[in-house]
Amino acid sequence: MNARSLPIAGRGAAKYVDPSLDLEDEIARLKKEKNAVVLAHYYQDDEIQDVADFIGDSLQLAQAARATEADVICFAGVHFMAETAKILNPDRVVVVPDMEAGCSLASGAPAERVAAWKARHPGAVLVSYINCSAAVKALSDYIVTSSNAEKIVKHVLEAHPGAPILFAPDKNLGGYLNKKLGVTMELWPGTCIVHDTFSERKLVGLRERHPGALVLAHPECDDVVLRMADFIGSTTGILTFASKSDRREFIVATEPGILHQMKKNAPDKTFIPAPPEANCACNECPHMKKNTMEKVYLALRDLEPRLEMDPALMRASRVPIDRMLQLST
């Protein structure tokens, strides 16, 4: 198991796990025994990525959840991602290693407040980033991820000419789209606690020390960071760009969990995580990192904690998700 330099609150498993167990072997056994798959986001610990059946960003994970034929889905990510898997598989068992693995964007946009915001703009089209609750998805006309946001917003502009567009809950991604597409979507005032923490001052210093490095940034970053980026893209976009580039050194402004796959894809290249402003591990998502190998093992062993959702909510929130998946083909 990989050692961690700093502890993150809430990582301890609620139940005892025999430390002599080979968790990789046990997880493989349980997956076979229960016809289960492990879906993991790129921001998970390296060891969880290595036992996952599929690793991806939010769009890829939604597509994988829709395609799976497994009876059990163990979702190693955060709560809204597991909700999406359940919405797409209402009759399957969906377990979450840690049900407290949330998201600052989702929690910062309560459905009742988003509903009131939408009501103040009659005739507006609500476009929501996938990093939101199922209740907000049910209010939304379109769902986007960082991989497909530009394409879907262009579609919205064509399909709803002249209509005002509301974008929630990430103002950084929305601002990036406004600037790139020359539109004026009204933005919900939310940010990701990880992507909003990268330091312009420290990034300038890092570029001075690594003059040949390209800066790769996720569009959830603040505009001051995006203006310094040589490439802006989704998690998968960043991974693909670095793998194909003929450059050898990269400064990566997104959650550093992605570096594991970047190093696997291009072991001869150097990847440097962009630093946060404070002297902390604030560039690590504390929600993503609540999941551990022990919790993945327990979730598969006990089929708990199990995600259950209201059927009516699942039906309503599936409409814009299906629309997103159709527009992403």
MIKOLDO-252387 format. One line per field, with one value per residue: residue number from 0; y, x, z of N, C-alpha, C in turn. Coordinates in steps of 0.001 Angstrom, whole numbers, always signed. Atoms other than C-alpha are relative to their C-alpha. Example, Ala and Ser with C-alpha at 12.3 -4.5 7.8 and 13.67 -1.06 7.14 Angstrom:
// residues 2
i <- (0|1)
npy <- (-1190|-1190)
npx <- (+890|-820)
npz <- (+0|-60)
capy <- (-4500|-1060)
capx <- (+12300|+13670)
capz <- (+7800|+7140)
cpy <- (+1200|+1090)
cpx <- (+900|-770)
cpz <- (+0|+730)
This chain:
// residues 329
i <- (0|1|2|3|4|5|6|7|8|9|10|11|12|13|14|15|16|17|18|19|20|21|22|23|24|25|26|27|28|29|30|31|32|33|34|35|36|37|38|39|40|41|42|43|44|45|46|47|48|49|50|51|52|53|54|55|56|57|58|59|60|61|62|63|64|65|66|67|68|69|70|71|72|73|74|75|76|77|78|79|80|81|82|83|84|85|86|87|88|89|90|91|92|93|94|95|96|97|98|99|100|101|102|103|104|105|106|107|108|109|110|111|112|113|114|115|116|117|118|119|120|121|122|123|124|125|126|127|128|129|130|131|132|133|134|135|136|137|138|139|140|141|142|143|144|145|146|147|148|149|150|151|152|153|154|155|156|157|158|159|160|161|162|163|164|165|166|167|168|169|170|171|172|173|174|175|176|177|178|179|180|181|182|183|184|185|186|187|188|189|190|191|192|193|194|195|196|197|198|199|200|201|202|203|204|205|206|207|208|209|210|211|212|213|214|215|216|217|218|219|220|221|222|223|224|225|226|227|228|229|230|231|232|233|234|235|236|237|238|239|240|241|242|243|244|245|246|247|248|249|250|251|252|253|254|255|256|257|258|259|260|261|262|263|264|265|266|267|268|269|270|271|272|273|274|275|276|277|278|279|280|281|282|283|284|285|286|287|288|289|290|291|292|293|294|295|296|297|298|299|300|301|302|303|304|305|306|307|308|309|310|311|312|313|314|315|316|317|318|319|320|321|322|323|324|325|326|327|328)
npy <- (-1190|-1218|-838|-1351|-931|-736|+663|-711|+376|+858|+1103|+1271|+832|+102|+1378|+575|+778|+754|-584|+1023|+296|-619|-640|+126|+1336|+91|-772|+779|+1148|-473|-442|+1203|+692|-765|-621|-1426|-796|-1192|-1171|-937|-1258|-237|-664|+966|+467|+863|+1411|+223|-12|+1233|+1132|-362|+580|-1129|-1272|-1049|-1251|+113|+455|+1390|+848|+101|+906|+1345|+442|+357|+1168|+1195|+1062|+534|-84|-925|-1066|-677|-1257|-689|-1387|-786|+386|-302|+967|+1231|-264|+132|+1436|+582|-517|+748|+1429|-15|+1342|+588|-405|-958|-227|-1102|+288|-941|-804|-1396|-589|-937|-901|-1386|-594|+524|-487|-1444|-330|+747|+30|-1007|-1300|+21|-111|-1405|-750|+278|-632|-1438|-199|+782|+202|+293|+1387|+302|+942|+313|+856|+1277|-67|-524|+1073|+501|-931|-1092|+566|+96|-1354|-481|+336|+686|+305|+22|+247|-839|+575|-283|-1243|-916|+548|-48|-1397|-399|+567|-781|-1277|+245|+528|-968|-1327|-1145|+309|-152|+1270|+48|+1064|+337|-910|-421|-1270|-5|+682|-835|-1175|+464|+208|-1323|-655|+735|+32|-1336|-42|-651|+802|-436|+1056|+270|-365|+1133|+422|+1231|-369|+404|-750|-1417|-252|-95|-1308|-680|-391|+1181|+536|-828|+466|+1350|-147|-537|+1094|+1033|-824|+798|+738|-513|-16|+632|-416|+363|-1246|-393|-909|-1429|-590|-417|+1201|+388|-892|+449|+1380|+315|+854|+65|+1109|+911|+917|+875|-829|-254|+1268|+289|-1002|+274|+1257|-179|-1129|+325|-629|+1008|-459|-610|-437|+460|-729|+689|+867|+767|+1411|+285|+220|+1447|+480|-714|+654|+1320|-181|-602|+108|-741|-1423|-528|-660|-764|-532|-1431|-155|-904|-1209|+311|+1122|+1082|+929|-490|+387|+1317|-89|+743|+889|+1158|+769|+751|+1395|+743|+1410|+712|-309|+688|+1413|+151|-262|+1196|+1140|-141|-729|-1187|-703|+139|-1229|+141|-1286|-52|+312|-1176|-856|+631|-184|-1408|-385|+752|-655|-774|+854|+687|-1015|-226|+1143|+4|-1088|+238|+1067)
npx <- (+828|-791|+48|+469|-838|+821|+1283|+1214|+1042|+1074|-466|+55|+1173|+881|-72|-1344|-478|-1199|-1134|-759|+656|-454|+1236|+136|+534|+1348|+900|+159|+869|+1364|+556|+391|+1043|+1246|+180|-98|-1054|-428|-211|-799|-398|-1440|-482|-134|-1350|-593|+316|+1381|-27|-602|+929|+1250|+286|+15|-419|+351|+552|+1435|+710|-363|+576|+1428|+127|-326|+1105|+1115|-342|-350|+981|-244|+1110|-391|-937|-667|-434|-1049|-35|+759|+1411|+800|-354|+725|+1403|+153|-29|+1274|+1040|-117|+174|+883|+243|-1262|-510|-1103|-591|-949|-919|+258|+1150|-277|-834|+884|-585|+276|+880|+1355|+562|+162|+1145|+1182|+1038|+1043|-536|-109|+1373|+415|-797|+598|+1321|-183|-372|+937|-435|-1434|-456|-940|-1070|-688|-1182|+363|-354|+1153|+843|+1050|+1124|-310|+91|+1418|+438|-830|+340|-1159|-1129|-1271|-1244|-1055|-366|+966|+728|-40|+855|+1416|+427|+220|+1298|+1041|+102|+675|+1347|+817|-535|+520|+416|-1054|-546|-533|-1002|-300|-270|-1410|-164|-1249|+280|+935|-712|-867|+861|+440|-1100|-385|+1086|+535|+1380|+154|+801|-27|-737|+163|-1284|-642|-1326|-563|-964|-1339|-462|-33|-1069|-1318|-597|-618|-1362|-869|-65|-1005|-1302|-232|-330|-1364|-932|+153|+379|+445|+1216|+1308|+995|+1259|+954|+1417|+772|+536|-951|+266|-438|-1409|-786|+289|-736|-1397|-41|-280|+1112|+1110|+857|+503|-1008|-414|-680|-1353|-728|-249|-926|-1352|-473|-303|-912|-1424|-689|-400|+240|+1322|+542|+1379|+893|+1243|-246|-1191|+259|-165|-1405|-276|+231|-897|-1313|+116|+93|-1230|-970|-1223|+266|+43|+1258|-161|+1297|+45|+121|+1014|-535|-451|-929|+885|+354|+1316|+260|+627|+1411|+218|+1150|-478|-969|+653|+35|-1235|+82|+779|+1419|+428|+142|+1179|+1191|+246|+277|+1275|+934|+359|+1283|+707|+681|+1405|+543|+1421|+197|+451|-1180|-867|+590|-99|-1403|-571|+311|-1137|-1197|+103|-222|-1443|-677|+311|-739|-1436|-441)
npz <- (+0|+59|-1192|+227|-747|-950|-241|+370|-955|+487|+840|-714|+254|-1163|-488|-69|+1145|-370|+735|+734|+1274|+1244|+437|+1453|+273|-551|+860|+1243|-320|-218|+1284|+747|-757|-27|+1321|-313|+616|-711|+848|-799|+607|+48|-1207|-1089|-304|+1021|-215|+412|+1467|+502|-110|+674|+1319|+931|-573|+949|-508|-268|+1192|+266|-1040|+290|+1146|-478|-847|+880|+822|-757|-215|-1338|-946|-1063|+374|-1110|+610|-745|+447|-969|-82|+1194|+1034|-310|+335|+1446|+303|-433|+903|+1257|-300|-1171|-533|-449|-1304|+69|-1311|-54|-1110|-1087|+385|-341|+1044|+683|+983|-374|+1003|-202|-1263|+98|+863|-451|+1032|-209|+415|+1463|+510|-150|+992|+1307|+38|+217|+1408|+833|+1377|+78|+109|-1079|+322|-1254|-41|-613|-1418|-732|-525|+887|-53|+923|+1352|+352|+361|+1102|+1379|+558|-877|+726|-717|+575|+1301|+1077|-281|+1140|+1053|-383|-53|+1399|+383|-673|+708|+1276|-233|-747|+368|-726|-1370|-1003|-463|-1352|-120|-1401|-1103|-7|+706|+762|+1270|+742|+499|+1086|+1171|+457|+703|+1209|+982|+190|-467|-1312|-912|-1398|-693|-1430|-615|-672|+471|-556|-1036|+444|+1169|-321|-970|+623|-229|+1140|-396|-18|+1361|+688|-454|+524|+1424|+90|-302|+1042|+1158|+1137|-330|+385|-1075|+390|-1033|+87|+72|-1307|-637|+107|+1269|-54|+311|+1386|+908|+43|+484|+1403|+436|-938|+379|-1025|-533|+1095|+994|-503|+101|+1414|+530|-495|+588|+1422|+212|+104|-1116|-992|-1362|-91|-1290|+116|-901|-353|-1150|+376|+237|+1427|+329|+27|+1364|+901|-93|+609|+1450|+537|-1101|+309|-126|-1364|-315|-1230|-432|-290|-1451|-543|-609|-1361|-149|-421|+1070|+428|+1387|-31|-348|-1241|+173|+763|-769|-1075|+424|-211|+391|-1017|+197|+1229|-379|-845|+808|+814|-889|-710|+869|-775|+63|+1271|+403|+376|+433|+312|+1425|+771|+179|+998|+1337|+399|+210|+1119|+1283|+513|+95|+1288|+1038|+26|+590|+1425|+646|-151|+906)
capy <- (+0|+3470|+5616|+9024|+12031|+13734|+12234|+13188|+13210|+10452|+7918|+5269|+2353|+2057|-1713|-3747|-5117|-7824|-6154|-9489|-9610|-9027|-6476|-6605|-10372|-10040|-7356|-9437|-12450|-10445|-8887|-12354|-13819|-11029|-10100|-6660|-3905|-1118|+2232|+4754|+8393|+9581|+11430|+8247|+6869|+5010|+1638|+2058|+3006|-164|-2465|-640|-2226|+1198|+4531|+7760|+11271|+12058|+11586|+8343|+6979|+7789|+6007|+3022|+2873|+2831|+73|-2311|-5643|-6210|-6880|-4689|-1347|-178|+3484|+4867|+8557|+11064|+10976|+12710|+10259|+7268|+8882|+9091|+5398|+4527|+6754|+4894|+1508|+1751|-2027|-2640|-2540|+550|+707|+3582|+3008|+6147|+7780|+10969|+11518|+14635|+17605|+21297|+22226|+19948|+21019|+24686|+24493|+23240|+22252|+24634|+27611|+26565|+26156|+29677|+31038|+29345|+30691|+34250|+33729|+32497|+31045|+30451|+27229|+25675|+23999|+22188|+20787|+17123|+18043|+18612|+16619|+14475|+17001|+19763|+17486|+16996|+20786|+21033|+21124|+19958|+18304|+18792|+17607|+19396|+17013|+17952|+21342|+23370|+21069|+20995|+24748|+25294|+22973|+24923|+28177|+26655|+24887|+27831|+31005|+34124|+32285|+33273|+30517|+29777|+27792|+26033|+25339|+26140|+29792|+29083|+26542|+28772|+31811|+29846|+28861|+32420|+33704|+30937|+30936|+34661|+34130|+35645|+32781|+33813|+31896|+30305|+31503|+28130|+26824|+23589|+23771|+22014|+23810|+27191|+26810|+26823|+29712|+32143|+33344|+29844|+28799|+31726|+30569|+26984|+28058|+30022|+26917|+24725|+26992|+24121|+22792|+23209|+24167|+21938|+23193|+22032|+24626|+24535|+26583|+30321|+32533|+33809|+30222|+29501|+32556|+30944|+27557|+26148|+23669|+23751|+20600|+17950|+15379|+13008|+15849|+16685|+13025|+12614|+15872|+14985|+11467|+12708|+15819|+15754|+17888|+16132|+18204|+19343|+21338|+19913|+22161|+19660|+17132|+15203|+11789|+12055|+11938|+8170|+7493|+10179|+8489|+5076|+6376|+8285|+6987|+8911|+12295|+14509|+15645|+18335|+19029|+22706|+24013|+25485|+28919|+27539|+25135|+22220|+19291|+21476|+20407|+16956|+16513|+15605|+14035|+11798|+10748|+9519|+6325|+3728|+178|-1048|+721|-652|-4149|-3683|-2240|-5288|-7740|-6343|-4567|-1532|+1424|+974|+3956|+4105|+6845|+7894|+6381|+9605|+11584|+9059|+9295|+13102|+13419|+10805|+12971|+15532|+12819|+10799|+14000|+14606|+11087|+11347|+14675|+13283|+10550)
capx <- (+0|+1281|+2212|+586|+2622|-279|-3352|-6798|-9664|-12215|-9992|-10287|-12623|-15650|-15163|-12107|-10137|-7557|-4221|-2836|-5326|-4050|-6680|-5926|-6567|-9635|-11160|-10511|-12171|-15218|-15643|-15759|-17964|-20550|-20328|-19181|-17182|-15172|-15463|-12867|-12196|-8704|-8510|-8573|-5488|-3090|-3896|-7632|-6991|-4939|-7807|-10495|-12140|-12519|-10836|-12106|-13443|-17090|-18259|-16344|-17583|-21197|-20705|-19095|-21926|-24492|-22632|-21861|-23640|-22422|-24906|-22971|-21264|-18749|-18191|-14887|-15430|-17744|-21453|-22832|-20931|-22447|-25881|-25355|-24450|-27601|-29782|-28479|-28850|-31913|-32188|-28499|-26807|-24596|-22255|-20024|-16840|-17553|-20978|-19486|-17338|-19097|-18272|-17956|-19652|-22631|-23054|-22741|-25768|-28761|-31685|-34146|-31850|-31193|-34949|-35541|-32764|-34312|-37765|-36380|-35426|-38555|-37732|-34087|-32274|-30521|-27213|-25677|-22202|-22402|-20853|-24278|-26889|-29529|-32124|-30342|-30020|-33789|-34212|-31771|-32387|-28866|-26021|-22399|-18967|-15692|-15140|-18298|-19345|-18222|-19997|-23245|-23355|-22924|-25899|-27940|-27189|-28383|-31426|-32594|-31667|-32048|-32942|-31028|-28752|-28056|-24926|-24435|-22647|-19041|-18414|-14851|-15930|-18852|-16584|-14151|-17021|-18350|-14953|-14220|-17646|-18356|-21567|-22985|-24410|-25415|-23221|-23952|-21276|-19697|-16134|-14248|-12249|-9334|-9158|-9722|-6670|-3861|-1477|-693|+2369|+3767|+2913|+4982|+7902|+7496|+7567|+10745|+12389|+11094|+11184|+10604|+7502|+3995|+1215|-1860|-4967|-8495|-11182|-12418|-9298|-9513|-9063|-5666|-4377|-6116|-4430|-1053|-1994|-587|-3474|-6897|-8962|-10823|-8981|-8958|-8007|-5000|-3964|-4279|-2482|+498|+714|+777|+2914|+6555|+7400|+9002|+7953|+4528|+3085|-363|-3049|-5674|-6052|-2756|-4417|-4249|-442|-549|-2067|+66|+3229|+1959|+1160|+4426|+7039|+9800|+8158|+8145|+4877|+4889|+1733|+807|+1100|-1697|-1300|-1019|+1649|-754|-2071|-4996|-4530|-5754|-9526|-10411|-13669|-12096|-9440|-12005|-12147|-9532|-8702|-10138|-13429|-13580|-13053|-15752|-18224|-17811|-17844|-20939|-22624|-22796|-23087|-25674|-26997|-30790|-32700|-36304|-37585|-39310|-36111|-34143|-36580|-36544|-32763|-32155|-33718|-30869|-28258|-29515|-29545|-25914|-24867|-26656|-24999|-21588|-21494)
capz <- (+0|-830|+2153|+2481|+3551|+5319|+7018|+5776|+8253|+7840|+6091|+8796|+8056|+10345|+10672|+11550|+8621|+9262|+8387|+7168|+4275|+769|-159|-3882|-3895|-1684|-3873|-6996|-5311|-4239|-7680|-9225|-6505|-6642|-10334|-9303|-10953|-9379|-11162|-10008|-10719|-11632|-8306|-6222|-4482|-6770|-5208|-5797|-9416|-9765|-8644|-10629|-13648|-15200|-14461|-15945|-15614|-14921|-18514|-19015|-15697|-16595|-19922|-18177|-15629|-18425|-20293|-17431|-17066|-13524|-10731|-8302|-8960|-6385|-7130|-5870|-6361|-4732|-3960|-7057|-9280|-7494|-7827|-11586|-11694|-9749|-11943|-14992|-13261|-11013|-10597|-9787|-6411|-6128|-3158|-2114|-78|+1968|+1776|+3255|+140|-1088|-3307|-2513|-5775|-5136|-1512|-2478|-4780|-2752|-4965|-3304|-3939|-7533|-8078|-6748|-8993|-12016|-11096|-11137|-14796|-16614|-20006|-19127|-19957|-16963|-17827|-14863|-14462|-13488|-10118|-8580|-6694|-8374|-7200|-9137|-12164|-12046|-12317|-15219|-18939|-19780|-17880|-18930|-17888|-18472|-21411|-23291|-21883|-24883|-27335|-25354|-24685|-28435|-28954|-26395|-28224|-31497|-30032|-27895|-29823|-27733|-24540|-21388|-20107|-16459|-15620|-12275|-10036|-11116|-11948|-13116|-15733|-16688|-16984|-19139|-21471|-21580|-22641|-25137|-26796|-26492|-24542|-21345|-19346|-15818|-13385|-10037|-7565|-6776|-6996|-6389|-3151|-4876|-8220|-6612|-4380|-6939|-6413|-9230|-7314|-6780|-10329|-11658|-9528|-10686|-14336|-13708|-12245|-15092|-18166|-20569|-18811|-20202|-17789|-18089|-16266|-15602|-16466|-12855|-12001|-11418|-14479|-13237|-13470|-16777|-18343|-17574|-19027|-22255|-22391|-20718|-20629|-18691|-16636|-19590|-21929|-19761|-19653|-23425|-24219|-22024|-23459|-27070|-26592|-27641|-24596|-21629|-18620|-17419|-14522|-13785|-12276|-11218|-8412|-8249|-8332|-12132|-11994|-11374|-14796|-16444|-15180|-16277|-19767|-20153|-17677|-19451|-18793|-15712|-14104|-11434|-9382|-9282|-5706|-3587|-2013|+1527|+2744|+2840|+840|-274|-3887|-2820|-2724|+876|-321|-2969|-495|+2049|-6|+877|-105|+3205|+2486|-1080|+345|+3003|+489|-1744|+1156|+2899|-37|+2241|+2321|-392|-2324|-2468|-4266|-4760|-8045|-9110|-8546|-10575|-13473|-13474|-13188|-15851|-18582|-18813|-18167|-21128|-23175|-22204|-23150|-26490|-27285|-26294|-28925)
cpy <- (+1245|+800|+1390|+928|+745|-750|+865|-515|-887|-1167|-1357|-766|-154|-1395|-477|-789|-652|+539|-1022|-331|+676|+609|-55|-1350|-127|+754|-724|-1180|+439|+483|-1196|-676|+702|+658|+1512|+656|+1161|+1084|+1041|+1248|+142|+606|-939|-334|-963|-1444|-312|+16|-1343|-1222|+277|-725|+1087|+1251|+1079|+1293|-162|-507|-1470|-948|-150|-974|-1441|-552|-431|-1315|-1284|-996|-640|+137|+1047|+1009|+594|+1258|+704|+1389|+838|-229|+259|-963|-1329|+172|-175|-1457|-665|+449|-783|-1495|-164|-1366|-698|+464|+944|+238|+1054|-270|+912|+950|+1479|+683|+899|+859|+1418|+680|-449|+556|+1506|+443|-836|+123|+1087|+1393|+78|+136|+1439|+885|-168|+702|+1507|+329|-834|-59|-326|-1500|-228|-1093|-249|-918|-1262|-46|+678|-1183|-464|+943|+1200|-499|-53|+1359|+473|-411|-795|-226|-24|-489|+919|-523|+460|+1339|+934|-472|+161|+1435|+543|-522|+798|+1323|-160|-411|+1004|+1424|+1119|-261|+278|-1370|+188|-1158|-192|-1314|+585|+1270|+56|-686|+833|+1232|-335|-185|+1335|+674|-704|+72|+1376|+123|+665|-822|+623|-1160|-99|+219|-1125|-291|-1319|+383|-385|+913|+1501|+370|+177|+1437|+574|+317|-1200|-617|+787|-460|-1367|+57|+548|-1090|-1107|+696|-804|-718|+697|-61|-545|+264|-475|+1286|+365|+954|+1450|+553|+419|-1179|-398|+879|-413|-1359|-78|-902|-6|-1133|-806|-883|-923|+790|+293|-1250|-294|+972|-322|-1257|+196|+1083|-466|+709|-1022|+368|+798|+389|-202|+673|-679|-918|-997|-1500|-395|-338|-1482|-550|+702|-653|-1390|+97|+508|-21|+778|+1514|+395|+790|+633|+525|+1487|+191|+875|+1212|-287|-1148|-1194|-953|+381|-299|-1431|+169|-811|-956|-1262|-905|-664|-1489|-637|-1430|-798|+224|-620|-1475|-220|+216|-1210|-1196|+53|+585|+1179|+933|-19|+1287|-321|+1383|-117|-251|+1196|+958|-582|+198|+1432|+395|-750|+715|+839|-811|-755|+968|+284|-1144|-75|+1063|-203|-1053|+598)
cpx <- (+866|-130|-476|+814|-789|-1310|-1152|-1116|-1045|+450|-97|-1277|-812|+47|+1439|+296|+1308|+1191|+825|-623|+726|-1229|-194|-619|-1438|-1008|-242|-944|-1455|-648|-502|-1199|-1348|-331|-34|+1096|+340|+252|+705|+326|+1518|+560|+93|+1469|+492|-476|-1452|-93|+488|-908|-1306|-127|-39|+383|-361|-390|-1510|-782|+296|-614|-1506|-230|+274|-1121|-1192|+265|+171|-1152|+174|-1245|+264|+997|+551|+623|+988|+174|-666|-1493|-773|+313|-726|-1490|-234|-6|-1318|-1133|+1|-216|-920|-222|+1276|+321|+1181|+490|+1087|+956|-202|-1111|+202|+912|-875|+731|-381|-926|-1438|-628|-237|-1144|-1204|-1142|-1042|+473|+142|-1384|-493|+721|-603|-1356|+90|+361|-933|+474|+1466|+248|+1039|+961|+780|+1183|-377|+322|-1118|-841|-1012|-1193|+228|-46|-1460|-579|+600|-547|+1124|+1016|+1247|+1103|+1060|+446|-918|-707|-45|-947|-1478|-494|-201|-1348|-1142|-214|-745|-1459|-923|+485|-678|-404|+1147|+449|+561|+982|+346|+785|+1418|+198|+1297|-175|-950|+666|+925|-818|-510|+1064|+300|-1070|-597|-1453|-42|-952|+72|+529|-380|+1356|+666|+1372|+376|+1085|+1428|+489|+77|+1190|+1375|+506|+624|+1464|+946|+139|+1006|+1401|+352|+368|+1413|+1043|-49|-422|-483|-1314|-1242|-928|-1314|-1011|-1410|-822|-742|+941|-438|+607|+1471|+922|-209|+758|+1463|+145|+347|-1073|-1034|-906|-463|+1130|+520|+729|+1431|+861|+380|+1016|+1428|+583|+466|+1038|+1449|+823|+208|-382|-1305|-303|-1506|-876|-1363|+345|+1105|-198|+207|+1442|+348|-169|+915|+1375|-28|-14|+1297|+1082|+1295|-176|-101|-1287|+108|-1367|+73|-258|-1184|+663|+571|+1001|-764|-179|-1351|-293|-488|-1449|-265|-1184|+410|+872|-606|-73|+1369|-181|-835|-1496|-543|-242|-1278|-1282|-355|-377|-1420|-1111|-630|+1211|-596|-764|-1424|-544|-1486|-212|-430|+1155|+931|-551|+175|+1439|+638|-220|+1179|+1294|-4|+251|+1495|+723|-267|+796|+1508|+534|+686)
cpz <- (+0|+1288|-377|+871|+1065|+216|-463|+889|-660|-848|+687|-299|+1277|+622|-21|-1271|+405|-796|-778|-1356|-1149|-649|-1511|-358|+483|-853|-1318|+222|+133|-1300|-799|+654|-122|-1337|+155|-822|+931|-1035|+853|-794|+56|+1293|+1201|+255|-1077|+134|-366|-1516|-538|+141|-733|-1333|-1064|+765|-1006|+672|+99|-1206|-261|+1025|-179|-1167|+419|+867|-847|-730|+805|+96|+1369|+870|+1073|-566|+1287|-578|+913|-592|+1062|-231|-1287|-1139|+219|-287|-1501|-410|+376|-901|-1309|+177|+1211|+644|+472|+1422|-224|+1425|-112|+1160|+1204|-430|+317|-1026|-869|-1018|+372|-1001|+214|+1274|-23|-886|+429|-1003|+192|-418|-1519|-626|+75|-1007|-1389|-127|-233|-1446|-896|-1457|-152|-110|+1101|-451|+1294|-248|+764|+1486|+792|+452|-1039|-18|-915|-1442|-457|-398|-1319|-1354|-665|+1123|-873|+918|-605|-1360|-1121|+137|-1202|-1105|+353|+112|-1420|-494|+617|-723|-1324|+207|+678|-309|+776|+1430|+968|+496|+1404|+77|+1476|+35|-15|-817|-802|-1355|-845|-583|-1152|-1285|-541|-852|-1327|-1085|-265|+398|+1376|+865|+1397|+842|+1466|+672|+778|-577|+654|+1007|-385|-1114|+261|+891|-638|+23|-1267|+317|-46|-1386|-835|+381|-552|-1476|-180|+253|-1047|-1299|-1199|+230|-550|+1203|-549|+1110|-306|-15|+1275|+728|-203|-1293|+25|-293|-1455|-996|-137|-662|-1487|-580|+1113|-445|+1190|+506|-1091|-1078|+392|-154|-1450|-591|+416|-634|-1439|-262|-125|+1078|+1108|+1423|+61|+1445|-84|+1055|+46|+1165|-341|-148|-1452|-352|-75|-1414|-992|-13|-618|-1519|-617|+1083|-232|+132|+1466|+202|+1381|+429|+303|+1492|+407|+635|+1389|-18|+550|-1176|-595|-1462|-99|+425|+1263|-94|-759|+867|+1233|-340|+189|-480|+997|-208|-1285|+302|+808|-798|-858|+870|+558|-862|+749|+51|-1403|-301|-437|-341|-298|-1499|-842|-257|-1050|-1403|-479|-310|-1161|-1340|-501|-75|-1327|-1156|-142|-715|-1498|-746|+48|-952|-1233)
